[in-house]
Amino acid sequence: MRILGIDPGVAIVGFGVVDTDRSGPKLVKCGVVTTPAHTPLSARLNSIYLDLIELIETFRPDAVAIEELFFNTNITTGISVAHARGVILLACYQSGISVFEYTPSQVKQAVVGYGMAKKNQVMDMVKRILRLQDVPKPDDAADAVAIALCHARSSTSLLSQKGESNVCSTI
């Protein structure tokens, strides 16, 4: 199974492509999609949409895993990210790819085994699970890889094998 993990944003969208089979997960490619500052939001969203379509056409994922929004203190930033996330979901839908959404704590639980893990713990486990020399860079790309790994682990759980529709559960 090929999974495209997405860490949504407006200025930076992280992506990670992971192949997984019986031998375990393997990193195919990771990186970021960026949009220039001081550009109208509509132009940035268009750029994100086109870049996502290109990623989907290039890597042909079987599934997309995307992080759900987590609002901190800056609601304005959260709204912009919600717009970008909507464009990403639209690109996936139009491409006919199933989308799976995970909260930050679900990603941490799946990758580290603890839903309140620190960022450096998640990054260290990404490196270990994929047997990499270094943590993927930049952080947005590493986060996207962690999201893809979360789906890889969730999609092979007993719940999904029994045909349960909510594979996002951390039961």
Summary of the structure (lengths in Angstrom):
residues: 171
radius of gyration: 15.2
end to end distance: 22.4
largest distance: 48.6
contacts: 556
relative contact order: 0.20
helix: 47%
strand: 22%
